[in-house]
Amino acid sequence: MKWTEGKPTNVTLLGLALFSLLVFVLAEKTAEPERQPYYDKKLQATKTALLAAQAIKEYSRTIGIPMDAQNDPYQTGLIGQERTPITSDRGIVNAKILSTNPNYAAAFVEMLVKAKVKKQSVIAVGMTGSLPGWNIALLAACDALELTPIVISSVGASDWGANIPTLTWLDMERVLGERGILQFHSTAASIGGPSDNGRGLSPDGRELIKSAIGRNHVELLSEPNLQASIAKRMEIYKAAAKDRPIACYVNVGGGSASIGGSANAKLIPPGLTQHLAVKNFPTRGVINLMAEQGLPVINLLEVEKIAMKYDLPVEVVEKAPSIGEGALFFKDRYSVSSTIILTVLLAIVVFGVIRIDVKHYLFRKGHKTILETD
């Protein structure tokens, strides 16, 4: 083969660019979806979360709770009302809608696995009524991984959470148990609110929550102040564990006793933290006390940040999310052999063009030297 001499033409350079683009396209076509670690457990948890939401939806209809197509566009039955007598705090409806995505169960499986919990491990959980979709997803993850969660709930809920007095989080928990979907129940429950004992709620609201705790046969956790409530929760976790070690602590929502108050929420990062930094926390909540014992902690707050980290939707769209899709379940894997072959081929072609260009400039330099000598 005889190499063409002289400077490469524009046509040659354009051809090189197109050939490079073709190689890139061919390399992309070698990608095939590969199942991610714990795929089966993630899918199992997601299916359970979806089944649980459907059960709550059916139950809400039987007790006459209408669906709000505007604020519950996916018709999950997990979105409450803006304001009710048991509403304890402000909330954003879009975050509540996003949290009903059953694929969060797969994200929670991944977090728990990274926290190094093992089959039959005991984990401590603090929940509120604010994010029932996440409560369900976490319990579904525990079910898939065969964990034993010790749950303490705050029944009060923020806007659009489980704040309907006849369908609190404890009612949802009971329904799921009766239908054989999730057999986990709160060990104890508080009223909730900033002091965890109902401060900020009306007397009627507090009585409605106590009624919900009573009809679901859950122990009422009622302490005079936040510090006492935090200490009592630690006692309950220890007693319920029965000398078994607690492997991890999970907080769902913004429960004051669980995270130590709203100021702490800004200091504790969302998601899994292996070693929670010692900071000047205004109040050391249960999550801080657990972390000080050397436990990994999972803080499930800030829906959008968790969504971005796990490649889940960050905006409410018309169509409900499909289960088992996305980076939690599959990631593209490229053919190494094909990529090497294509890279070598491209390198040969590029070398040929560079050789022409170098030869052109070498020839020009040599020609110039001869002219100067003459």
C-alpha positions in Angstrom: 0.0 0.0 0.0 1.3 3.4 -1.0 0.6 6.2 1.4 -0.5 9.5 -0.2 1.9 12.3 0.4 1.2 15.9 1.1 -1.1 17.7 3.5 -4.4 15.9 4.2 -7.3 17.4 2.4 -10.4 18.8 4.0 -12.3 15.8 2.6 -9.8 13.5 4.3 -10.3 15.2 7.7 -14.1 15.2 7.3 -13.9 11.5 6.5 -11.9 10.9 9.6 -14.4 12.8 11.7 -17.3 10.8 10.3 -15.4 7.6 10.7 -14.7 8.5 14.4 -18.4 9.2 14.9 -19.3 5.8 13.3 -16.9 4.0 15.7 -18.5 5.8 18.6 -22.0 4.7 17.4 -20.9 1.1 16.9 -19.3 1.1 20.4 -22.5 2.4 21.9 -24.5 -0.4 20.2 -22.4 -3.0 22.0 -24.0 -1.9 25.3 -26.3 -4.4 26.9 -28.3 -3.9 30.1 -26.8 -5.7 33.1 -28.6 -6.5 36.2 -27.4 -4.7 39.3 -26.4 -6.3 42.6 -29.3 -7.6 44.6 -31.6 -7.2 41.6 -34.0 -10.0 42.8 -34.3 -8.4 46.3 -34.8 -5.0 44.9 -37.5 -6.2 42.5 -39.2 -8.2 45.3 -39.3 -5.1 47.5 -40.6 -2.9 44.8 -43.4 -5.4 44.0 -44.4 -5.6 47.6 -44.5 -1.8 47.9 -46.8 -1.6 44.9 -49.0 -4.3 46.3 -49.2 -2.5 49.6 -50.1 0.8 48.0 -52.9 -0.9 46.1 -54.2 -2.4 49.3 -54.3 1.0 51.0 -56.1 2.4 47.9 -58.8 -0.3 48.1 -59.2 0.2 51.8 -59.5 3.9 51.6 -62.4 3.5 49.1 -64.2 1.1 51.4 -64.2 3.7 54.2 -65.4 6.4 51.9 -62.3 8.5 51.4 -62.5 10.1 47.9 -59.5 10.1 45.5 -58.1 13.6 44.7 -57.0 13.2 41.1 -55.2 16.6 41.2 -53.1 16.0 44.3 -52.9 12.2 44.0 -52.4 11.9 40.2 -51.2 8.3 40.4 -54.3 7.3 42.5 -52.2 5.7 45.2 -54.4 6.4 48.2 -51.2 7.5 50.0 -51.8 11.2 49.7 -53.8 12.9 52.5 -55.2 16.4 52.7 -53.6 19.7 53.0 -54.8 20.4 56.5 -56.6 18.3 59.0 -56.9 18.2 62.9 -53.9 15.8 63.0 -51.6 17.8 60.7 -48.5 18.6 62.6 -46.4 20.5 60.1 -46.1 22.0 56.6 -45.4 19.8 53.7 -44.9 20.0 49.9 -47.4 18.0 47.8 -44.9 17.2 45.0 -42.5 15.6 47.4 -45.3 13.5 48.8 -46.4 12.4 45.3 -42.8 11.5 44.4 -42.4 9.4 47.6 -45.2 7.1 46.5 -42.9 5.6 43.8 -42.5 2.0 44.7 -39.0 1.9 43.2 -37.8 3.7 46.4 -38.0 0.2 48.0 -35.1 -0.8 45.7 -33.1 2.3 46.8 -33.7 1.4 50.4 -32.5 -2.2 49.8 -29.3 -0.7 48.4 -28.8 1.6 51.4 -29.4 -1.2 53.9 -27.0 -3.5 52.0 -24.4 -0.8 52.0 -25.0 -0.4 55.8 -23.9 -4.1 56.0 -27.0 -5.4 57.6 -27.5 -9.1 57.2 -30.3 -11.6 57.1 -32.2 -11.6 60.5 -30.5 -8.4 61.6 -32.4 -6.1 63.9 -32.7 -2.5 62.9 -34.3 0.4 64.7 -36.7 2.6 62.8 -38.3 6.0 63.6 -41.3 6.9 61.4 -43.9 9.6 61.1 -47.1 9.8 59.2 -45.7 12.4 56.8 -44.3 10.0 54.2 -46.4 6.8 54.2 -45.1 5.9 50.7 -41.5 5.8 52.1 -42.7 4.0 55.3 -44.1 1.2 53.1 -41.1 1.2 50.8 -38.7 0.8 53.8 -40.8 -2.0 55.3 -40.9 -3.7 51.9 -37.1 -3.5 51.8 -36.9 -5.0 55.3 -39.2 -7.8 54.2 -37.1 -8.6 51.1 -33.9 -8.7 53.1 -35.5 -10.6 55.9 -34.7 -8.0 58.6 -36.5 -7.4 61.9 -37.4 -3.7 62.2 -38.3 -2.3 65.6 -40.6 0.6 64.6 -41.6 3.6 66.7 -44.0 5.9 64.9 -45.2 9.5 65.4 -48.8 9.5 64.2 -49.0 13.2 63.4 -48.3 14.0 59.8 -47.4 17.0 57.7 -49.6 18.4 54.8 -50.6 15.7 52.3 -49.2 12.9 54.4 -51.2 10.2 56.3 -53.2 13.0 58.0 -56.8 11.7 57.6 -58.0 10.8 61.1 -59.6 7.6 59.9 -56.6 6.6 57.8 -53.4 7.3 59.9 -50.1 5.6 59.3 -51.0 3.1 62.1 -54.3 2.3 60.3 -52.3 1.6 57.1 -49.9 -0.5 59.0 -52.8 -2.6 60.4 -54.4 -3.0 57.0 -51.2 -4.3 55.4 -50.8 -6.8 58.3 -54.5 -8.0 58.0 -54.0 -8.6 54.3 -50.8 -10.5 54.8 -48.7 -8.0 52.8 -46.3 -6.6 55.5 -46.3 -8.2 58.9 -44.5 -5.4 60.7 -46.2 -3.3 63.4 -45.1 -0.3 65.4 -43.9 -1.2 68.9 -45.0 2.2 70.2 -46.4 5.5 68.9 -46.3 9.1 70.0 -48.6 11.9 69.0 -45.8 13.7 67.2 -45.2 17.4 66.6 -42.3 19.6 67.7 -42.1 18.2 71.2 -43.4 14.7 70.2 -46.3 15.1 72.6 -48.8 17.0 70.4 -47.7 20.6 71.0 -49.1 22.7 68.2 -52.1 20.4 67.7 -55.6 21.2 69.0 -57.1 19.2 71.8 -59.4 17.5 69.3 -56.4 16.6 67.1 -54.5 15.1 70.0 -57.6 13.0 71.0 -58.0 11.8 67.4 -54.4 10.6 67.4 -54.8 8.9 70.7 -57.9 7.2 69.4 -55.9 5.9 66.4 -53.2 4.6 68.6 -55.8 2.8 70.8 -57.8 1.2 68.0 -54.6 -0.2 66.5 -53.4 -1.6 69.8 -50.1 0.2 69.9 -48.4 1.4 73.1 -48.8 5.2 73.6 -45.5 6.9 74.1 -46.4 10.1 76.0 -43.6 12.0 77.7 -43.6 15.5 79.1 -40.9 16.9 76.8 -38.7 16.1 73.8 -35.7 15.0 75.8 -37.8 12.6 77.8 -39.3 11.2 74.6 -35.9 10.6 73.1 -34.7 8.8 76.2 -37.9 6.7 76.3 -37.5 5.7 72.7 -33.9 4.5 73.3 -35.3 2.3 76.2 -38.0 0.8 74.0 -35.5 -0.1 71.3 -33.2 -1.7 73.7 -36.0 -3.7 75.4 -37.6 -4.8 72.1 -34.2 -6.0 70.7 -34.0 -8.5 73.6 -30.2 -8.5 73.8 -29.9 -8.8 70.1 -27.5 -6.1 68.6 -29.1 -3.3 66.6 -27.4 -3.2 63.2 -28.6 0.2 61.9 -30.9 3.1 62.6 -33.3 4.4 60.0 -35.2 7.7 60.2 -38.2 8.3 57.9 -39.6 11.8 57.9 -38.9 14.7 60.2 -39.9 13.3 63.5 -38.6 15.6 66.3 -37.5 12.8 68.7 -36.0 10.8 65.8 -33.7 13.5 64.4 -33.7 15.9 67.3 -35.8 18.7 65.8 -36.0 20.7 62.6 -32.6 22.4 63.1 -30.9 19.0 63.1 -32.6 18.1 59.8 -30.3 20.7 58.1 -27.2 19.1 59.6 -27.8 15.4 59.0 -27.3 14.5 55.3 -30.0 12.5 53.6 -29.4 8.8 52.8 -26.8 6.5 54.4 -24.1 7.8 56.7 -21.6 5.3 58.0 -20.2 7.7 60.6 -22.4 10.7 61.5 -20.1 13.6 62.2 -20.1 15.0 65.7 -21.4 18.5 65.4 -22.9 21.1 67.7 -26.4 19.7 67.3 -29.1 21.7 69.1 -30.6 18.5 70.4 -29.2 15.0 70.2 -32.0 12.9 68.7 -32.3 9.2 68.6 -30.3 9.2 65.3 -27.4 11.0 67.0 -27.5 8.6 70.0 -27.5 5.6 67.7 -24.6 7.0 65.6 -22.6 7.6 68.8 -22.9 3.9 69.5 -21.1 3.3 66.2 -24.1 2.4 64.1 -24.7 3.4 60.5 -27.7 5.6 60.1 -30.0 6.2 57.2 -31.8 9.5 57.1 -34.8 9.5 54.8 -35.6 13.1 54.3 -35.5 15.5 51.3 -37.2 13.4 48.6 -35.7 15.2 45.7 -32.1 14.7 46.9 -32.6 11.0 47.4 -34.3 10.8 44.0 -31.4 12.4 42.2 -28.9 10.2 43.9 -30.7 7.0 42.8 -31.8 8.1 39.3 -35.5 8.3 40.3 -37.9 10.9 39.0 -37.5 14.4 40.5 -40.7 15.8 38.9 -44.3 14.7 38.9 -45.2 13.6 35.4 -48.5 12.4 33.9 -47.6 8.7 33.9 -47.0 6.7 37.1 -43.5 5.2 37.4 -43.0 1.6 36.2 -41.5 -0.8 38.6 -38.1 -2.4 38.0 -36.8 0.3 35.6 -33.8 2.5 36.0 -30.2 2.5 37.2 -31.2 0.8 40.5 -32.0 -2.3 38.5 -30.0 -2.2 35.2 -26.9 -0.4 33.9 -25.4 -0.6 30.5 -22.3 -2.9 30.1 -20.1 -2.5 27.0 -18.5 -5.3 25.1 -14.8 -5.0 26.1 -13.5 -7.1 23.1 -15.6 -5.1 20.5 -14.6 -1.8 22.1 -10.9 -2.8 21.9 -11.2 -3.8 18.2 -13.0 -0.6 17.3 -10.4 1.5 19.2 -7.5 -0.2 17.5 -9.2 0.3 14.1 -9.7 4.0 14.8 -6.1 4.4 16.0 -4.8 2.9 12.8 -6.8 5.2 10.7 -5.9 8.3 12.8 -2.2 7.2 12.6 -2.5 7.1 8.8 -3.8 10.6 8.6 -1.2 11.9 11.1 1.5 10.2 9.1 0.4 12.0 5.9 0.4 15.3 7.8 3.8 14.8 9.4 5.3 13.6 6.1 3.9 16.8 4.5 5.6 19.1 7.0 8.8 17.1 7.0 8.9 17.3 3.2 8.3 21.0 3.3 11.1 21.5 5.8 13.5 19.4 3.8 12.6 21.3 0.6 13.2 24.6 2.3 16.6 23.5 3.5 17.6 22.5 0.0 16.5 25.9 -1.4 18.5 27.8 1.3 21.6 25.7 0.5 21.3 26.5 -3.2 
